[in-house]
Amino acid sequence: MQKYSDRVNRLSFSQTFVMSNKVREMKARGIDVISLTLGEPDFDVPHNIKEAAFEAINNNFSHYSPVPGFLDLREAICGKLKRDNSLEYLPSQICVSNGAKQAILNVLAAVINDGDEVILPAPFWVSYDEMVKMMGGTSVFIETSIETDFKMTAEQFENAITPKTKVLLYSSPCNPSGSFYTHEELEQIANVVAKYPQITIISDEIYEYINYDGKHTSIAEFPQVYEQTAVINGMSKAFAMTGWRIGYSACPEWLAKGCEKIQGQMTSGANTMAQKASVTALKTDPAEYRYMIDEFRKRRDLVYGLMKEIPGFRVNYPEAAFYFFPDISFYIGKTLNGTIINDADDFAMFLLDHAHVGAVGGVSFGNPNCIRFSYAASEKDLKEAMRRIRECLEKY
Ligand SMILES: Cc1ncc(COP(=O)(O)O)c(C=O)c1O
């Protein structure tokens, strides 16, 4: 007998995990697979952050924390937002969560009702659409392509707004495209949002520090939308702390209270030792951790050079995050080695089976013409992966 709720039946497993599980199975069968599927830095957590966690354990920070996080962490987050983004927040506007993922869910849960619309510029992070479904909302997608660097215009955005629109949700820098919105582009989007007071912007800035060529702008910097914006950020990508599960939202006070209410009934305050370690991470000069970004930049340039040589790939030059999102529409509709390629997911599966390189098809990112490669991997693996793909596809 079917036991699942409608809520669970609405959801899909993340394509990223589907592909990485398949890679794991192949590896277990002894196949030499290079996985470029997962979105996490391959660095160790910096030493001073680990030391702070040990100290927190020794000092017995082992009890429940306040639901929105320890006050010193919320103060450190306010300090970071001021230092890096010129944004003024009070600790009462911050809610610390189990990763940015929960922070986004909290905000969605706090503002959308069944049937409300959430605008998602595509490509988007795979979890957004699923989170919207979980909360009973409906996603409205805005298509973009490699020609526009995968970014929507303010005009496209305004055309997608209806009386049911409650949220605009995007990541800048973007997973999966590696693009980011400039100050001018965000200003135009902010000017549109300001005309619609029912809209909340969820601005996911988790890749803020992994930005090679430009200055990061948070849309909350535009005063006309400060009161309508939830800034999302966290420790996972900037400090290679994916498993420590600390993220946060910075919101107008009423929304922060809503997040606290939801989180208080769901999971309570986030892990206490990781919270204490995060205070140290956020108070350290970001220049101390710059070596990770410099390394990512080197790999970006390496992969860009090699990927451009792969037949049938159209490659964007990602300015941020650690992903490539090449357009592989050249192969769609073709039969490769007896396999019909209907979309980018079929193509990703083909590459896994025939080149033994794991990547994620773009369908669940909202773009069936592109596939995502993470370059959070060693130079050796990146070179070998690009060689395998080129050799595999040269035959076609
Ligand atoms: C765009 C984006 N937002 C949020 C997250 C989740 O971050 P966290 O590990 O803090 O939950 C990810 C992780 O891949 C991401 O790519």
The ligand as a Gaussian input file, in Angstrom:
#p B3LYP/6-31G(d) Opt

LIG

0 1
 C       23.734000      27.612000      -4.550000
 C       23.820000      26.815000      -3.296000
 N       23.146000      27.237000      -2.215000
 C       23.188000      26.553000      -1.063000
 C       23.917000      25.395000      -0.948000
 C       23.884000      24.651000       0.364000
 O       24.867000      25.047000       1.203000
 P       24.984000      24.444000       2.686000
 O       26.025000      23.379000       2.619000
 O       25.415000      25.598000       3.504000
 O       23.654000      23.920000       3.069000
 C       24.642000      24.919000      -2.036000
 C       25.397000      23.662000      -1.931000
 O       25.768000      23.035000      -2.899000
 C       24.602000      25.652000      -3.239000
 O       25.274000      25.251000      -4.315000

